[in-house]
């Protein structure tokens, strides 16, 4: 099984990207995690070019989502909501209608912030946006507050409590994305 981890932050020292990277170590056995790193290259969504002259970065985003069995979105909170660059990526991945990369894709949401709420508002907004875009959003969120206390100076996840919560969140994502096999 393959999970695509998408961080909604462009910042080099992003705690959200650090959490997305931590999924490599904490994913269930047999699960490959790929980190999407093309967020900064996506042009603003433009319906006039969509389907006509698809930008390479858009093609790559859609391909990576298509190739994944599930997607974990990790969002910072900017002004109480989702950053524009992440919303833009969801807009591209939600087209064409009913045949989009996100259509029916099992996804989970997490968020990291330096404050005490762990990007909860952004996660709520992102869950709604992804659901409207056609994704199957699993129950539960993963708010990670006080990021400066959770990650070490090298950007590694240092909190065993958050590591266990991330492991559990990934387990839920993988189990809900796994194909159902019927007993004979």
Helices and strands as residue ranges (DSSP letters): E 2-7, H 15-26, E 32-36, G 39-41, H 56-67, E 70-75, H 84-93, E 106-112, H 120-132, E 136-144, H 147-150, H 160-177
